[in-house]
Amino acid sequence: MPRISVAAGLSLAFLLAACSGDDATNATDAASATCGAAGHEGLVGTSVTDLDPDLFPEDTRFNFPGAALGEDVNPGRLNFEIGTDDTVQRVYCG
């Protein structure tokens, strides 16, 4: 039976740990990193009137309740989901 070195065993353990978990969560985390959404999550709960659109990339989308959204998905596009109370509910890429 072949022996595995301690270093190889630890590497394998870290690799398996990195691969475990919810694929949807991992995909969301990866997507949030693509457009920088994670850096704007502190704006959740902020009134949309307090946001300065000039501070965000040109293709940023502000999604208001009931507004029709195109089906184009752009992982590099920053999106703000605005709630019925006119506050930011979610920040995401897509």
C-alpha positions as CSV (number, residue, x, y, z in Angstrom):
1,M,0.0,0.0,0.0
2,P,1.5,3.4,-1.0
3,R,2.2,5.9,1.7
4,I,1.1,9.5,1.4
5,S,3.4,12.2,2.9
6,V,2.1,14.5,5.6
7,A,2.4,17.4,3.2
8,A,0.5,15.6,0.5
9,G,-2.2,14.5,2.9
10,L,-2.7,18.1,4.2
11,S,-2.8,19.4,0.7
12,L,-5.5,16.9,-0.2
13,A,-7.5,17.7,3.0
14,F,-7.4,21.5,2.1
15,L,-8.4,20.8,-1.5
16,L,-11.4,18.7,-0.4
17,A,-12.4,21.3,2.1
18,A,-12.3,24.0,-0.5
19,C,-14.5,21.9,-2.8
20,S,-17.1,21.1,-0.2
21,G,-20.0,23.4,0.5
22,D,-23.0,24.7,-1.3
23,D,-22.2,25.2,-5.0
24,A,-24.8,28.0,-5.4
25,T,-23.2,29.9,-2.5
26,N,-19.7,29.4,-4.0
27,A,-21.0,30.6,-7.4
28,T,-22.6,33.6,-5.8
29,D,-19.4,34.5,-3.9
30,A,-17.4,34.1,-7.1
31,A,-19.9,36.3,-9.0
32,S,-19.9,39.0,-6.3
33,A,-16.1,39.2,-6.7
34,T,-16.4,39.7,-10.5
35,C,-18.2,43.1,-10.3
36,G,-17.2,44.2,-6.9
37,A,-20.6,43.7,-5.3
38,A,-19.1,42.6,-2.0
39,G,-17.5,46.0,-1.6
40,H,-21.0,47.6,-1.8
41,E,-22.9,45.3,0.5
42,G,-22.7,48.0,3.2
43,L,-25.2,50.0,1.2
44,V,-28.0,47.4,1.9
45,G,-30.7,49.3,3.7
46,T,-29.6,52.7,2.3
47,S,-32.3,54.9,0.6
48,V,-31.9,54.9,-3.2
49,T,-32.1,58.7,-3.0
50,D,-28.8,58.7,-1.0
51,L,-26.9,56.8,-3.7
52,D,-24.8,58.8,-6.2
53,P,-25.0,56.9,-9.5
54,D,-21.8,58.6,-10.6
55,L,-19.8,56.6,-8.0
56,F,-20.6,53.3,-9.7
57,P,-19.6,51.8,-13.1
58,E,-21.5,53.1,-16.1
59,D,-23.3,49.9,-16.7
60,T,-24.6,49.6,-13.1
61,R,-28.3,48.6,-12.9
62,F,-30.8,49.8,-10.3
63,N,-33.6,47.3,-10.3
64,F,-36.8,48.7,-9.0
65,P,-39.9,46.7,-8.0
66,G,-42.0,45.8,-11.0
67,A,-39.5,47.0,-13.6
68,A,-38.8,44.6,-16.5
69,L,-35.3,43.3,-16.6
70,G,-33.5,42.2,-19.7
71,E,-32.4,38.6,-19.8
72,D,-28.8,39.6,-20.6
73,V,-26.5,38.4,-17.8
74,N,-23.2,40.2,-17.4
75,P,-21.1,38.8,-14.6
76,G,-19.1,42.1,-14.5
77,R,-22.2,44.3,-14.1
78,L,-23.1,45.6,-10.7
79,N,-26.8,45.4,-9.7
80,F,-28.7,47.1,-6.9
81,E,-32.1,45.5,-6.1
82,I,-34.3,48.2,-4.7
83,G,-37.3,47.3,-2.5
84,T,-40.8,48.7,-2.3
85,D,-39.6,51.0,0.5
86,D,-37.0,52.5,-1.9
87,T,-34.0,51.1,0.0
88,V,-31.3,48.8,-1.3
89,Q,-32.3,45.2,-0.6
90,R,-29.5,43.4,-2.3
91,V,-26.2,44.1,-4.2
92,Y,-25.1,41.5,-6.8
93,C,-23.4,40.8,-10.1
94,G,-25.2,39.8,-13.2
